[in-house]
Amino acid sequence: MAPSSSSSASSASRGRGKGFALVAAVYLLGLFIGALDTGIVTPARTVIQSDLGIGEQMGVWIITIYTLAYAAAIPVMGKLADRSGRKYVYLASILLFGVGSLLCGLAQDVGSFWMLLAARAVQAVGGGGIVPVATAEFGTTFPPEKRGLALGLEGGVYGIANIFGASVGSLVLSVFGPTNWLYLFYVNVPICAFIVVAGLFVLPNTRAEQVKPIDGWGIAVLVAMVLSLLYGLKNLDFFDLGASATSSDVWPFLLAFVVLLPVFVLIERRAADPVLNLSYFRDRDIVITLVLSVITGVILMGIIFIPQFAENVLKLPSGSGGYVVIVLAAFAGVGAPVSGKLIDRFGVKAVLAFGLAASAAGAMFLALVATQFANMATLIISLVAIGIGMGFTIGTPLNYMMLAKTKEREANSALATLSLVRSVGTAVAPAVLVAFIAHAGMAIPDRIMGVLPDAPGGQSIAQLASGQAQGGDGAGLPDDLQQLMKGSDVTTIVANVKTLAKTEIEQEAASAGMPAEAVDAAEQQYLAAIDDRAGDIESTFQSTVDEGFRGAFLLVGICSLVGLALLALYREDRPRPGQAKGEPTR
């Protein structure tokens, strides 16, 4: 596909002119809200789960439905941008994002978890056009020797918003109250409206001169492949692979992916303008870049559990853990633009290696030290290291590597491919990481049983919570009390155990025909005994939950180390002075 005649010249002039500042502002603002929305939901995830009456395993879909739909939308939006121009695809994406945000907020008024998921999917389709198109515009505006700086600016905004979003989420919940999480989404609506209006007047419409037919069949099959693969992997229980692999929610979808793969390859070989350039997968350096993108997606998803971990460690109310992420965001925000400048000086390989090493160190410290010695100091040390690592890892280096190995006219498609494979990591990672936390949560009733006094009837309240008192499967608890236990945190566990204790005593008293005075006396005595052991209950809850976080953060650290080893195989070619952008460096 030939580039527009004005592509390189206009890009250079925009990079030096005042008009570029306005164009950059519109694109950066879109990047900001797109990335912010992923992070802003993070501290509210448990709050939304509790409000809508869903568990941990379902609640994580609030995050991952976005990555699924985002991954499916990326190749479509990339090709539409090549065909129709970046301006109108970008603005249409912003509009979709705004509509999706509005519907997300309305989902609370309706009280529908499924409406929320559908609205998040609409948001994601918009996000599938925002990030790749904006990144492509930045990546092709500056000459090669300044490309690192440009992508560093873009990466800095994206990284700050993505990570700082958790803190913004906690702030919104503090201002409007945890029961009004709809404002987390409504904040996007006026911003989206402003971007659309401003973009109509400011943005140039960069596109290809020669437009080939859209690869409709290729897009359809690719979307089906991506959704099948990610949905199947999402439903795998990585603690019980054998049993879960035979589930109807897993094997049919993985089989569909396997069947569709050769069909997709055949379609793409015959397409005039394939949606996915298969030649990328014959280039070792590009393949390494794509695998590293998957790994960074896993690292990025590790962040979504930090607010919940901080709440557990520091005994903070649910929804307020996002404030501590300010530390991580600050260092990531500084690291991203600095990494861009360092790329221009030292090369992308050295910068990315430093970022992966810092991410590994921070994640390992978080898993092995902060979970054992839980305090503000160990938490901050971990967040500083992870923040620096993410600033030097997410966005800038990989975008730079991809653009260095592809032609300028392929910028949209190349970066869309990079985002697509990264979405595999961001979609699968939460399912794997939350499994550690969910399995730890299953052990909580038994662990608490060991520190509780026996109830007046001789049965432990923890037995009631696990359903053992009434035949198992939680049958001993009404739905509202079951949800109460699922929604417990370190600040509410004692109060919730006392609520369950009262339920058990009243049930046993009713069956025994005890007089009301005796019931009241038994309740007061047992509740006082629980208060005496409040510290043990909280510490037991903390340590059990931290076991889940330890496994999750260890996996993030291991992935960082694997990425570091893989990076050693990448062949870096520094551009020669005066070398034209898009000219092969090999």
C-alpha positions in Angstrom: 0.0 0.0 0.0 1.6 3.2 -1.1 1.8 6.1 1.4 0.0 9.3 0.8 2.2 11.8 -1.1 2.0 14.2 1.8 2.6 11.6 4.4 6.3 12.1 5.2 6.5 15.8 4.4 3.4 16.8 6.3 4.4 14.6 9.2 7.7 16.4 9.5 6.2 19.8 9.2 3.5 19.0 11.8 6.3 17.8 14.1 8.0 21.2 13.9 4.9 23.4 13.6 2.5 24.9 16.2 -0.3 22.9 14.7 1.3 19.7 15.9 0.8 20.8 19.5 -3.0 20.9 18.9 -3.0 17.6 17.1 -0.9 16.0 19.8 -3.2 17.4 22.5 -6.3 15.9 20.9 -4.6 12.5 20.5 -3.0 12.5 23.9 -6.3 13.4 25.6 -8.0 10.4 23.9 -5.1 8.2 25.0 -5.4 9.5 28.5 -9.1 8.7 29.0 -8.8 5.3 27.2 -6.0 4.2 29.5 -7.5 5.9 32.6 -10.6 3.9 32.3 -8.8 0.6 32.7 -7.1 1.8 35.9 -10.1 3.7 37.2 -12.1 0.5 37.5 -9.4 -1.3 39.4 -10.1 -0.1 43.0 -13.9 -0.3 42.3 -13.9 -3.9 41.1 -14.6 -5.4 44.5 -17.1 -2.6 45.3 -19.0 -3.3 42.0 -18.9 -7.0 42.7 -20.5 -6.5 46.0 -23.1 -4.0 44.7 -24.2 -6.3 41.8 -24.0 -9.5 43.9 -21.3 -11.4 42.0 -18.2 -13.3 43.1 -14.4 -12.8 42.4 -14.3 -15.1 39.3 -17.2 -13.3 37.6 -16.1 -9.8 38.8 -12.8 -10.0 37.0 -14.8 -10.0 33.8 -15.4 -6.3 34.4 -11.7 -5.9 33.4 -11.3 -8.8 30.9 -14.4 -8.2 28.8 -12.7 -5.0 27.8 -9.5 -6.7 26.7 -11.5 -9.3 24.8 -13.5 -6.8 22.8 -10.5 -4.5 22.5 -8.4 -7.3 20.9 -11.2 -8.2 18.5 -11.6 -4.5 17.5 -7.9 -3.7 16.9 -7.4 -5.3 13.4 -10.7 -3.8 12.2 -9.9 -0.3 13.4 -6.4 -0.5 12.0 -7.5 -1.3 8.5 -10.4 1.2 8.6 -7.8 3.8 9.5 -5.7 2.9 6.5 -8.8 3.1 4.3 -10.8 6.0 5.7 -8.1 8.0 7.4 -6.9 8.2 11.0 -9.0 11.3 11.8 -12.5 9.9 11.3 -11.7 6.4 12.7 -10.2 8.0 15.7 -13.2 10.3 16.3 -15.7 7.5 15.7 -13.8 5.5 18.3 -14.0 8.3 20.8 -17.7 8.5 20.2 -18.2 4.8 20.8 -16.1 5.1 24.0 -18.2 7.9 25.3 -21.5 6.0 24.5 -20.1 2.9 26.2 -19.1 5.0 29.3 -22.6 6.4 29.5 -24.1 2.9 29.3 -21.7 1.6 32.0 -23.0 4.3 34.4 -26.6 3.5 33.6 -25.9 -0.1 34.4 -25.8 0.8 38.1 -29.2 2.4 37.9 -30.6 -0.7 36.2 -28.7 -3.0 38.6 -27.5 -5.2 35.8 -24.1 -6.9 35.7 -24.7 -8.1 32.1 -25.6 -4.6 30.9 -22.3 -3.4 32.5 -20.4 -6.1 30.6 -22.1 -5.2 27.3 -21.3 -1.5 27.9 -17.7 -2.3 28.6 -17.5 -4.2 25.3 -18.8 -1.0 23.5 -16.1 1.0 25.3 -13.5 -1.5 24.2 -14.5 -1.3 20.5 -13.9 2.4 20.8 -10.6 1.8 22.6 -9.5 -0.5 19.8 -9.4 2.6 17.6 -8.1 5.1 20.0 -4.7 3.6 21.1 -3.4 2.1 17.8 -4.4 5.1 15.6 -3.0 7.7 18.1 0.2 5.7 18.5 0.6 5.3 14.7 0.3 9.1 14.3 3.0 9.7 16.9 5.2 7.0 15.6 5.2 8.4 12.0 5.4 12.1 12.8 8.9 12.3 14.1 12.1 11.3 12.2 13.9 8.1 13.4 16.4 9.9 15.5 13.5 11.6 17.5 11.0 8.7 17.3 12.0 7.5 20.8 11.2 11.0 22.2 7.8 11.1 20.5 6.8 7.6 21.5 8.1 8.4 25.0 5.6 11.3 25.2 2.8 9.0 24.1 3.9 6.2 26.3 4.2 8.6 29.3 0.7 9.8 28.9 -0.6 6.2 28.4 1.4 4.8 31.3 0.5 7.6 33.7 -3.2 7.3 32.9 -3.3 3.5 33.0 -1.6 3.3 36.4 -2.8 6.6 38.0 -6.3 5.6 37.1 -6.5 3.5 40.2 -5.9 6.5 42.4 -8.5 8.5 40.4 -10.9 5.7 41.0 -10.4 5.8 44.7 -10.8 9.6 44.7 -14.1 9.3 42.8 -15.4 6.7 45.2 -14.3 8.9 48.2 -16.1 12.0 46.8 -19.3 10.4 45.6 -19.3 7.3 47.9 -18.7 3.7 47.1 -22.4 3.2 46.3 -22.1 5.7 43.4 -19.5 4.0 41.3 -21.4 5.1 38.1 -19.5 8.4 38.3 -16.3 6.4 37.4 -17.8 6.1 33.9 -19.7 9.4 33.6 -16.5 11.4 33.9 -15.6 10.2 30.4 -18.7 11.5 28.7 -18.0 15.3 28.6 -14.3 14.7 27.7 -15.3 12.5 24.8 -17.7 15.2 23.5 -14.9 17.8 23.7 -12.5 15.6 21.8 -14.9 14.9 19.0 -15.7 18.6 18.5 -12.1 19.7 18.7 -10.9 16.8 16.5 -13.2 17.8 13.7 -11.4 21.1 13.4 -7.9 20.2 14.3 -6.9 16.7 13.2 -5.5 16.0 9.7 -6.9 13.0 7.9 -3.8 10.9 7.1 -4.5 7.9 4.9 -3.2 5.8 2.1 -3.4 7.1 -1.5 -4.1 3.7 -3.0 -7.0 2.0 -1.2 -7.3 -1.7 -1.7 -10.5 -3.7 -0.8 -11.0 -4.4 2.8 -10.2 -8.0 3.8 -13.7 -8.7 5.1 -13.4 -12.5 5.3 -10.0 -12.1 7.0 -11.3 -9.7 9.6 -14.3 -11.9 10.3 -12.2 -15.1 10.7 -9.5 -13.3 12.8 -12.1 -11.8 15.2 -13.7 -15.3 15.6 -10.2 -16.8 16.2 -9.3 -14.2 18.8 -12.5 -14.4 20.7 -12.5 -18.2 20.6 -8.9 -18.4 21.9 -9.2 -15.9 24.6 -12.6 -17.1 25.8 -11.3 -20.7 26.0 -8.2 -19.7 27.9 -10.2 -17.4 30.2 -12.3 -20.4 31.4 -9.3 -22.7 32.0 -8.7 -23.5 35.7 -5.0 -23.4 35.9 -5.2 -25.2 39.2 -7.1 -28.1 37.6 -6.1 -28.1 33.9 -7.2 -31.7 33.3 -10.8 -31.3 34.4 -11.3 -27.8 33.2 -9.9 -28.5 29.7 -12.8 -30.9 29.1 -15.3 -28.3 30.0 -17.8 -27.1 27.3 -16.6 -23.6 28.1 -13.0 -24.5 27.1 -12.4 -27.2 24.6 -14.9 -26.2 21.9 -13.5 -22.8 21.7 -9.9 -23.9 21.6 -10.8 -26.4 18.9 -12.5 -23.6 17.0 -9.3 -21.6 17.1 -7.2 -24.6 15.8 -9.7 -25.2 13.0 -9.9 -21.6 12.0 -6.2 -21.0 12.0 -5.3 -22.7 8.6 -8.5 -21.2 7.1 -7.2 -17.7 8.2 -3.8 -18.3 6.7 -5.3 -19.4 3.4 -7.5 -16.3 3.3 -4.6 -13.9 4.1 -2.4 -15.4 1.4 -5.0 -14.6 -1.2 -6.1 -11.2 0.1 -5.1 -8.1 -1.8 -4.6 -6.2 1.5 -4.5 -8.8 4.3 -5.7 -7.7 7.7 -2.7 -9.4 9.3 0.7 -9.4 7.6 1.8 -13.0 7.8 5.4 -12.0 6.9 5.7 -10.6 10.4 5.8 -14.2 11.7 8.7 -15.1 9.5 10.9 -12.3 11.0 12.6 -13.4 14.2 12.9 -9.9 15.6 9.3 -9.1 15.0 8.2 -12.4 16.5 10.3 -11.6 19.6 8.7 -8.2 19.8 5.2 -9.7 19.6 6.0 -12.3 22.3 7.4 -9.5 24.5 4.2 -7.6 24.0 2.2 -10.6 25.4 4.5 -10.7 28.4 4.2 -6.9 29.1 0.4 -7.4 28.9 0.7 -9.9 31.7 2.9 -7.5 33.7 0.4 -4.7 33.2 -2.5 -6.8 34.5 -0.6 -7.5 37.7 -1.4 -3.9 38.6 -5.1 -4.5 38.9 -4.6 -6.5 42.1 -2.3 -4.0 43.8 -5.1 -1.8 45.2 -6.8 -4.9 46.7 -3.5 -6.1 48.1 -2.8 -2.7 49.6 -6.2 -2.7 51.3 -5.5 -6.1 52.8 -2.0 -5.2 53.9 -2.7 -1.8 55.3 -6.3 -2.5 56.6 -7.9 0.1 54.3 -11.6 0.3 53.5 -12.6 -1.4 50.2 -12.2 1.0 47.3 -9.4 3.1 48.8 -6.4 1.0 47.8 -6.0 3.0 44.6 -4.4 5.8 46.5 -1.2 3.9 47.1 -0.8 3.3 43.4 0.1 7.0 43.1 3.6 6.0 44.0 3.7 3.5 41.1 2.1 6.0 38.7 4.5 8.7 39.6 7.6 6.7 38.8 6.0 5.1 35.7 5.0 8.6 34.5 8.6 9.9 34.9 10.1 6.7 33.5 8.1 6.6 30.2 9.3 9.9 28.7 12.8 9.4 30.1 12.9 5.9 28.5 12.1 7.6 25.1 15.1 9.9 25.4 17.3 7.1 26.5 16.3 5.0 23.5 17.6 7.7 21.2 20.9 7.6 23.1 21.5 4.0 24.3 19.2 2.0 22.1 15.9 0.3 22.7 17.3 -3.1 23.8 19.2 -1.7 26.8 16.2 0.4 27.9 13.7 -2.5 27.7 16.2 -4.8 29.5 16.4 -2.3 32.4 12.6 -2.1 32.5 12.0 -5.8 32.6 14.7 -6.2 35.3 13.1 -3.6 37.4 9.6 -5.1 37.0 11.0 -8.5 37.9 12.7 -7.1 41.0 9.6 -5.2 42.1 7.2 -8.1 41.6 9.5 -10.6 43.4 10.0 -8.2 46.3 6.2 -7.8 46.5 5.7 -11.5 46.5 8.5 -12.7 48.8 8.9 -9.7 51.1 5.9 -7.5 51.2 3.5 -10.4 51.8 5.6 -11.6 54.7 6.5 -8.2 56.2 3.3 -6.3 55.4 3.7 -2.6 56.0 3.8 0.7 54.1 7.6 0.6 53.7 7.8 -2.8 51.9 4.8 -1.9 49.8 6.3 1.4 48.6 9.7 -0.2 47.8 7.9 -2.7 45.6 5.7 0.0 43.9 8.8 2.2 43.2 10.6 -0.7 41.4 7.5 -1.8 39.5 6.7 1.8 38.5 10.2 2.4 37.1 10.0 -1.0 35.3 6.7 -0.2 33.8 7.8 3.2 32.7 10.7 1.6 30.8 8.6 -1.3 29.5 5.0 -0.5 28.6 4.4 1.2 25.3 7.4 3.1 24.1 10.2 0.4 23.6 7.9 -2.2 22.0 6.3 0.4 19.7 9.7 1.6 18.7 10.9 -2.0 18.0 7.9 -2.7 15.9 8.2 0.5 13.9 11.9 -0.1 13.4 11.3 -3.5 11.8 8.4 -2.5 9.5 7.7 0.1 6.8 6.1 3.5 7.6 3.1 2.8 5.4 2.4 -0.3 7.6 2.5 1.8 10.8 -1.2 1.4 11.6 -1.3 -2.3 10.8 2.0 -3.0 12.6 1.0 -1.3 15.8 -2.5 -2.8 15.6 -0.8 -6.2 15.4 1.3 -5.4 18.4 -1.7 -4.2 20.4 -3.6 -7.3 19.3 -1.1 -9.8 20.7 -0.6 -7.7 23.9 -4.3 -8.1 24.4 -3.8 -11.8 24.6 -1.7 -11.2 27.6 -4.0 -8.7 29.2 -7.0 -11.0 28.6 -5.6 -14.2 29.8 -3.5 -12.8 32.7 -6.5 -11.8 35.0 -8.0 -15.3 34.7 -4.7 -16.9 35.8 -3.9 -14.3 38.5 -7.3 -14.2 40.0 -7.2 -18.0 40.3 -4.5 -17.7 43.0 -6.6 -15.2 44.9 -9.8 -17.2 44.5 -8.2 -20.4 45.7 -6.8 -18.6 48.7 -10.2 -17.3 49.5 -11.6 -20.8 49.5 -9.4 -21.6 52.4 -10.5 -18.7 54.5 -13.5 -20.4 56.3 -11.3 -23.3 57.5 -8.5 -21.0 58.5 -10.8 -18.8 60.6 -12.4 -21.9 62.1 -9.2 -22.5 63.9 -9.2 -19.2 65.8 -12.9 -19.0 66.6 -14.5 -20.2 69.9 -17.1 -22.9 69.6 -20.7 -21.6 69.2 -23.2 -22.4 71.9 -24.5 -25.4 69.9 -21.0 -26.8 69.5 -20.6 -25.9 65.8 -18.1 -23.3 64.5 -19.4 -20.3 62.6 -16.8 -21.1 60.0 -18.6 -24.4 59.4 -21.8 -22.4 58.8 -20.1 -20.1 56.4 -18.8 -23.1 54.4 -22.2 -24.8 54.4 -21.0 -27.8 56.5 -23.6 -27.1 59.2 -26.4 -27.7 56.8 -25.2 -30.2 54.3 -22.6 -28.3 52.4 -22.5 -26.1 49.3 -23.4 -23.0 51.4 -26.9 -24.3 52.0 -26.7 -23.2 55.6 -26.6 -19.5 54.7 -29.2 -17.3 53.1 -28.1 -15.7 49.8 -27.5 -12.3 51.5 -25.2 -13.8 54.1 -23.4 -15.9 51.5 -22.7 -12.6 49.6 -21.7 -11.0 52.9 -18.9 -13.5 53.3 -17.8 -13.3 49.7 -17.6 -9.5 50.0 -15.6 -9.5 53.2 -12.3 -7.7 53.5 -9.8 -7.2 56.4 -11.8 -4.3 57.7 -15.2 -6.0 57.7 -14.4 -9.7 58.4 -14.9 -9.5 62.2 -18.2 -7.7 61.8 -19.3 -10.2 59.1 -18.3 -13.2 61.3 -20.4 -11.7 64.1 -23.4 -11.4 61.8 -23.0 -15.0 60.9 -22.6 -16.0 64.5 -25.9 -14.3 65.4 -27.5 -16.2 62.5 -26.2 -19.6 63.8 -27.2 -18.9 67.4 -30.7 -17.9 66.3 -31.1 -21.0 64.1 -29.9 -23.4 66.8 -32.0 -21.6 69.5 -35.1 -21.8 67.3 -34.6 -25.6 66.7 -34.0 -26.1 70.5 -37.0 -23.9 71.6 -34.8 -21.7 73.8 -36.4 -18.6 75.5 -35.6 -15.2 74.1 -33.6 -14.2 77.2 -31.4 -17.2 76.9 -30.8 -16.5 73.2 -29.8 -12.9 73.9 -27.4 -14.0 76.7 -25.8 -16.6 74.4 -25.4 -14.0 71.6 -23.7 -11.4 73.9 -21.4 -14.0 75.4 -20.3 -15.4 72.0 -20.0 -12.0 70.3 -17.8 -10.8 73.2 -15.6 -13.9 72.7 -15.2 -13.0 69.0 -14.2 -9.5 69.9 -11.5 -10.9 72.1 -10.1 -12.8 69.1 -10.6 -10.0 66.6 -6.9 -9.5 66.1 -6.4 -13.2 65.4 -9.3 -13.2 62.9 -7.9 -10.3 61.0 -4.4 -11.6 60.9 -5.6 -15.0 59.7 -7.7 -13.4 57.0 -4.8 -11.3 55.9 -2.2 -14.1 55.8 -4.6 -16.4 53.9 -5.4 -13.7 51.3 -1.8 -12.8 51.0 -0.9 -16.3 49.9 -3.1 -15.8 46.9 -1.4 -12.5 46.1 2.0 -14.1 46.5 1.3 -16.6 43.8 0.0 -13.9 41.5 2.9 -11.5 41.9 5.4 -14.4 41.6 4.0 -15.2 38.2 4.4 -11.6 37.1 8.0 -11.6 38.2 8.7 -14.9 36.4 7.1 -13.5 33.2 9.4 -10.4 33.5 12.5 -12.7 33.8 11.3 -14.8 30.8 11.0 -11.5 28.8 14.5 -10.5 29.8 15.9 -13.8 28.6 14.0 -13.5 25.3 15.2 -10.0 24.7 18.7 -11.2 24.5 17.8 -12.8 21.2 16.6 -9.6 19.6 18.9 -8.0 17.0 18.9 -4.3 17.4 19.8 -2.1 14.4 20.4 1.6 15.2 19.4 4.0 12.4 22.3 5.7 10.6 22.5 9.5 10.7 20.2 10.9 8.0 18.5 7.6 7.3 15.0 8.1 6.1 12.1 7.0 8.2 10.8 3.6 7.1 14.1 2.7 5.3 15.2 -0.8 6.3 18.0 -0.8 8.9 19.0 -4.4 8.3 
